[in-house]
Amino acid sequence: MNYKRLGGLAVLLVILAFPASASMVSFLLVETGLDEDTSNRQYSSLWEGGLMDVFFDAGHIVTNSPIARIKDKPAVDFSGVIKDDFNEAVDGGADYFLLGFLDYKIQAGNAVPTGITLKLYEADSQQLVYEQKFPAGAGKNLDEEYQSAQNAGRIIISHIEDR
């Protein structure tokens, strides 16, 4: 009986000896180039889900703000609704903030994505860690587009320092 207790205690001490921590990443996707009455959010939701899945699978804690929409990209990233969402993420304990601008254009009455710019910021300092533009809407189907989102997420995640 004492061997079971000693064995259990040893296992518990080994588990507790290795610290486990995860960075918290907050996501905000912003649709640009669309009017408020355009209802197509399929690609935006797909990109958001693909990015968040990659970060979650890598062991990070993920949160998101509702997808925002503005007519044109702002001159300063942290202004208006973006600043509000960033402040909310910081207040919630986020270590990183991933801001994505999903650009659309209207073709034959349909909203078509043309590209996405992903910007990774450190939440506490608002310092830009990494930025890259990726093609969006280039997949032959939604599965390929989702895979593109995941591939973009893998590139961005490589720039997060483990804490």
Secondary structure, 3 states (H helix, E strand, C coil): CHHHHHHHHHHHHHHHHCCCCCCEEEEEEEEECCCCCCCCCHHHHHHHHHHHHHHHHCCCEEEECCCEEECCCCCCCCCHHHHHHHHHHHHCCCCEEEEEEEEEEEECCEEEEEEEEEEEEECCCCCEEEEEEECCCCCCCHHHHHHHHHHHHHHHHCCCCCC
